[in-house]
Amino acid sequence: MKKLLILLAVALMALPMAAKKKQVKQQTDREYWCEQAYKMAQPVLENMAKGELQKNMKVEVSPNWDGRNKKVAYMETFGRLMAGLSPWLTLPDDDTAEGRQRKQLREWALAAYKHAVDPESPDYLAWRGHGQALVDAAYVAESFIRAYDALWMPLDDVTKKRYLEEFQQLRRVEPPYTNWFLFSSTIESFLAKAFGLKEYDDYRVMTTIRKVEEWYVGDGWYADGPVFAFDYYTSYVFHAMYLETLQNMIDAKANTRLEYKKYYDRELKRAQKFSIILERFISPEGTFPVIGRSTPYRMAAMQPLALMAWYQKLPKDITNGQVRAALTKVMHRMYDQQNNYNDAGFLTIGFCGSQPGTADWYTNNGSLYMTSLSLMPLGLPADHDFWTCPAEPWTQVKAWGGQPFPKDHRWADDIVTKDKW
């Protein structure tokens, strides 16, 4: 009897503990996204804010590395990370746990931007002496475009002048006849917006626009040069940098032969169509096709979908609830089940975990910070419908679950442009 009473007393004592466990708040989708963003950014920005990224980053390169200077890895890490992280850092400060982390990252980032162009800093980036700098300078410029007031305007005049010089000296790089044209146009159009029309090279912008239009093959897809390649460069580069180039020219009030607003409106529709395709690529299990070059860029394949969500321009065929649910499912599938970081806290080469064999000859683990491009919806405030609406089944869940779903169809351009003179 005594033993029974003791067991009963222990059980009663355990009840409050069980109740407390039940009261533990379940992590929201936004909290999970913020957790992933901070985990990715903190080792990079905390080190670089102190001028110690190049000292402390554990660099990994492709097994068939082409022998270029490995210092390109630091510029790739910083530029690509900031291109995806910058929308989040535009939100105002608040006293939430997220707000405190966001403020800290922004402060680190502003310090890191100064180190990046200070020739006396240990973290001065490899802007000169090789062609790869054009690529990652474009992602640095893109981060300024996406967070102009939060990350560009607060920089001091000396730092801004240094960026002007570094961006302009990259005209020495002759871009290959591929998506690289957009790296030039992104930089030059940013210069037009930030420094005025006297500081940019109009020809590099105009030529890019004309070539990109020639390379459009329909239904949201671009050929990467004269020949179509079935890969994700339409995601990694084309839609975002083309939209941003055109918007910069509109903002700069450039008066050239081109009707920038019409070009922008047409490209926006193409990006929306491609967003529909990407959403349909996501399986019920949260996977998507692993195709083409540069697969270790991971979730950068979803950049146009994330961009349309951040722009609040998703096409009517897909909703905030299904896009958030689909992207969150992919994140859980990619980041929870495999370790994507090395023992120093930096991304490791692979698609889902450590898979060095997926690397191309130009891949280092700095290249992989392109995956941050999927995080752009964090630039929408926590009370936005994207975060507060109920999760909904995305297209493949509906299709394979016997539910009604929208029939897909071809999207044709319906905006015609012509030279103004």
Salt bridges, closest charged atoms under 4 A:
ASP29 OD2 - ARG324 NE 2.80
GLU31 OE2 - LYS25 NZ 3.68
ASP66 OD2 - ARG68 NH2 2.81
GLU76 OE1 - ARG80 NH2 3.59
ASP93 OD1 - ARG106 NH1 2.81
ASP94 OD2 - ARG102 NH2 3.09
ASP95 OD1 - ARG100 NH1 3.26
GLU98 OE2 - ARG30 NH2 2.68
GLU98 OE2 - ARG102 NH1 2.74
ASP118 OD1 - ARG162 NH1 3.69
ASP136 OD1 - ARG80 NE 2.62
GLU142 OE2 - ARG146 NH2 2.91
ASP156 OD2 - LYS114 NZ 3.70
GLU165 OE2 - LYS161 NZ 2.57
GLU166 OE1 - ARG128 NE 3.18
GLU188 OE2 - ARG171 NE 2.86
ASP201 OD2 - ARG204 NE 3.31
GLU213 OE1 - ARG266 NH2 3.19
GLU213 OE1 - ARG270 NH2 3.01
GLU214 OE1 - LYS211 NZ 2.58
ASP224 OD2 - ARG293 NH2 2.80
ASP231 OD2 - ARG293 NH2 2.96
GLU244 OE2 - ARG146 NE 2.65
ASP251 OD2 - LYS193 NZ 3.19
GLU259 OE2 - LYS262 NZ 3.89
ASP265 OD2 - LYS261 NZ 2.91
GLU267 OE2 - HIS239 ND1 2.63
ASP317 OD1 - LYS316 NZ 3.44
ASP336 OD2 - HIS332 ND1 2.44
ASP343 OD1 - LYS58 NZ 2.96
ASP408 OD1 - LYS273 NZ 2.90
ASP413 OD2 - ARG270 NH2 2.79
ASP414 OD2 - LYS269 NZ 3.00
ASP419 OD2 - ARG210 NH2 3.16
